[in-house]
Amino acid sequence: MQAYQAASIVDRVSRVVETDDRAPSDFIVLSNSEARRLAHFNARDYHWDFYCEELGRSVALGEERYLFECMARLPESELTINAENAEFGVLLEAVRYLTSRGCRPDVMFAPISLFVPFLTSKALSIDWRALGREALITPEGHALEVFWSSQSRPLTRFVLFDSRLGVWRVKLDPDTHGRLTVAIGQPESPPQAVTFLAETVVKYEIEDPKGFLAVEVEGLPSQDSGESVYDEQKQTRAEA
């Protein structure tokens, strides 16, 4: 539970609404479960702390994947970036456009394919922050926290938005009243097994579309700027 809470980003990218209503609806279930041997479960020399932490984090990663899928479905805009010779000033234009509509853009989802060109761009000001995240700082002083795509949560566009105008609805567990349901039990099959389960029941809604803007990426980058470089940068910052 603690690992899930530490890894979940929903409070940073949306307005969260919790509900105790468990009736069937258009909510989706984000879950992970696995059966382990009963003998291992009862063995004194097995330590389950790290395993359960990763199980909780896996649900948080499922939340991120769902959010990226929602951003990929947003309507296109007229703003574009050529990946081969990326000019990121258009992102500043996008921030100004959203601000002119009375919005407060504070989050940006970004394609990992342009990670290196983005961080080395002289047109942008980047603020290095904790948890491996970066923030785009505009000349006007707006700060947008950046969340990068990955193989598990693909994205081929930049999406800038006001987190207040997207709503994350989550059904609370009826017993714990927490956002995550955690269960451990013996299934009927396979025999002599213990099943670990962690899940959350959610729905993401864009309450006001005027606070969201997609900047399309055209073509392919001319250099290796993919996920391996991103992981290397995160490791370097963690060691520092």
C-alpha positions in Angstrom: 0.0 0.0 0.0 2.8 2.4 0.9 4.7 1.6 -2.3 1.6 2.3 -4.4 0.9 5.6 -2.7 4.5 6.7 -3.2 4.5 5.7 -6.9 1.1 7.0 -7.9 1.1 10.2 -9.9 -2.6 10.8 -10.2 -2.7 13.6 -7.5 0.0 15.4 -9.5 -1.7 15.4 -12.9 -5.4 15.5 -12.0 -8.1 16.5 -9.6 -8.9 13.4 -7.6 -12.5 12.5 -6.6 -13.0 9.6 -4.3 -16.3 7.7 -4.1 -17.7 4.9 -2.0 -20.3 4.0 -4.6 -19.4 0.4 -5.8 -22.3 0.0 -8.3 -21.4 -1.2 -11.8 -20.4 1.7 -14.2 -18.0 2.7 -16.9 -15.1 2.6 -14.5 -12.1 0.3 -15.3 -10.2 -2.1 -13.1 -6.4 -1.7 -13.0 -5.0 -4.8 -11.3 -2.2 -7.2 -10.9 -2.3 -10.6 -9.4 -0.1 -13.6 -9.2 -0.1 -17.1 -7.6 2.9 -18.2 -5.6 3.7 -21.6 -4.0 2.1 -22.1 -0.6 5.4 -23.7 0.7 7.3 -20.5 -0.3 4.6 -18.3 1.3 5.1 -20.1 4.7 8.8 -20.5 4.5 10.7 -18.4 7.1 13.6 -17.7 4.8 11.4 -16.0 2.2 11.0 -12.2 2.5 7.9 -10.7 0.8 8.4 -7.0 1.5 10.1 -6.2 -1.8 7.7 -8.4 -3.7 4.6 -6.7 -2.2 6.2 -3.2 -2.9 6.6 -4.1 -6.5 3.0 -5.4 -6.7 1.8 -2.0 -5.4 4.0 -0.1 -7.8 2.7 -2.2 -10.7 -0.8 -0.8 -10.1 0.6 2.8 -10.1 2.3 2.0 -13.4 -1.1 0.8 -14.7 -2.5 4.2 -13.8 0.2 5.9 -15.8 -0.4 3.7 -18.8 -4.2 4.5 -18.7 -3.5 8.2 -18.5 -1.1 8.1 -21.4 -3.8 6.3 -23.4 -6.3 9.0 -22.6 -3.8 11.7 -23.8 -3.1 9.8 -27.0 -6.9 10.1 -27.9 -7.1 13.9 -27.6 -7.9 15.8 -30.8 -5.0 17.0 -32.9 -4.1 20.7 -33.0 -2.3 22.8 -35.6 0.9 22.9 -33.6 3.6 20.4 -34.7 7.3 19.6 -34.0 9.6 18.2 -36.7 11.4 15.4 -34.9 14.5 15.5 -37.2 15.2 19.1 -36.4 13.1 19.8 -33.3 12.3 23.4 -32.5 10.8 23.4 -29.1 9.7 27.0 -29.0 6.3 25.7 -30.1 5.8 24.3 -26.7 6.2 27.8 -25.2 3.6 28.9 -27.8 1.3 26.2 -26.5 1.7 27.3 -22.9 0.8 30.9 -23.9 -2.2 29.7 -25.9 -3.6 27.8 -22.9 -2.9 30.7 -20.6 -4.7 33.0 -23.0 -7.8 30.8 -22.6 -7.8 31.3 -18.8 -6.1 28.0 -18.0 -3.1 27.3 -15.8 -1.0 24.6 -17.7 1.2 22.8 -15.1 1.7 19.3 -16.6 3.2 18.0 -19.9 3.3 14.4 -21.1 6.2 14.0 -23.6 7.4 11.3 -26.1 10.6 9.6 -25.0 11.9 9.7 -28.6 12.7 13.4 -28.1 14.1 13.2 -24.6 17.7 14.2 -25.5 16.9 17.0 -27.9 14.4 18.4 -25.3 16.9 18.4 -22.5 19.7 19.9 -24.7 17.5 22.5 -26.4 18.8 26.1 -25.9 15.2 27.4 -26.4 14.0 25.8 -23.1 14.7 26.3 -19.4 14.6 23.0 -17.5 14.3 22.7 -13.7 15.7 19.4 -12.4 13.4 18.0 -9.7 13.0 14.9 -7.5 11.7 11.5 -8.6 13.4 11.6 -11.9 11.0 14.3 -13.2 11.8 17.5 -15.0 9.9 20.8 -15.1 9.7 23.1 -18.2 10.0 26.7 -17.1 8.6 29.3 -19.5 9.9 32.9 -19.7 6.7 34.0 -18.0 7.4 31.8 -15.0 5.0 28.9 -15.6 6.3 25.5 -14.5 5.1 22.4 -16.2 6.1 19.0 -14.7 7.2 16.6 -17.4 6.2 13.0 -17.5 8.0 10.9 -20.2 6.5 8.0 -22.2 8.0 4.6 -22.3 7.5 1.2 -24.1 4.8 0.4 -21.6 3.0 3.8 -22.0 3.7 4.9 -25.5 3.1 8.4 -26.8 4.0 10.1 -30.1 3.0 13.7 -29.2 3.4 16.3 -26.5 0.3 17.1 -24.4 0.2 20.2 -22.2 -2.7 20.6 -19.8 -4.1 22.2 -16.7 -4.3 19.4 -14.2 -7.3 21.0 -12.5 -9.4 20.4 -15.6 -9.0 16.6 -15.6 -10.8 14.4 -13.0 -9.5 11.1 -11.7 -12.5 9.3 -10.1 -11.6 6.3 -7.9 -13.9 3.9 -6.1 -12.6 3.3 -2.6 -12.2 -0.1 -1.1 -15.4 -0.9 1.0 -13.3 -2.2 4.0 -10.3 0.1 4.1 -11.7 3.1 2.3 -8.4 3.3 0.5 -7.8 3.7 -3.3 -6.1 0.4 -3.5 -7.6 -3.0 -2.8 -5.1 -5.6 -1.5 -5.9 -9.3 -1.0 -4.0 -12.5 -0.2 -5.8 -15.8 -0.4 -5.8 -19.4 -1.6 -7.4 -19.9 -5.0 -9.2 -23.1 -6.1 -6.6 -23.4 -8.9 -3.7 -24.0 -9.0 -3.5 -26.2 -5.9 -1.2 -25.4 -3.0 -0.9 -21.8 -4.0 -1.4 -18.3 -2.6 -2.6 -15.5 -4.7 -1.5 -11.9 -4.2 -3.9 -9.2 -5.6 -3.7 -5.4 -5.8 -6.2 -3.4 -7.8 -7.9 0.0 -8.1 -11.2 0.9 -9.8 -11.0 4.2 -11.7 -12.1 6.5 -14.5 -10.4 9.6 -16.0 -12.5 12.4 -17.4 -11.5 15.6 -19.2 -13.8 18.0 -17.6 -12.9 21.0 -19.8 -11.2 20.3 -23.1 -10.0 23.9 -23.4 -7.3 23.2 -20.8 -5.6 20.5 -23.0 -3.5 20.9 -26.1 -1.7 18.3 -28.1 1.5 19.2 -30.1 2.0 16.6 -32.8 5.5 15.2 -33.6 6.2 14.6 -37.3 9.0 12.4 -38.6 11.7 10.6 -36.7 14.6 12.0 -34.6 18.0 12.0 -36.2 19.8 10.7 -33.1 19.6 8.1 -30.4 17.3 9.8 -27.9 15.3 6.9 -26.6 14.5 5.1 -23.4 18.0 3.8 -22.7 19.3 7.3 -22.5 16.5 8.3 -20.2 17.2 5.5 -17.8 20.9 6.4 -17.8 20.1 10.0 -17.0 17.8 9.0 -14.1 20.5 6.7 -12.7 23.1 9.5 -12.8 20.8 11.9 -11.0 19.9 9.3 -8.4 23.6 8.6 -7.6 24.2 12.3 -7.4 
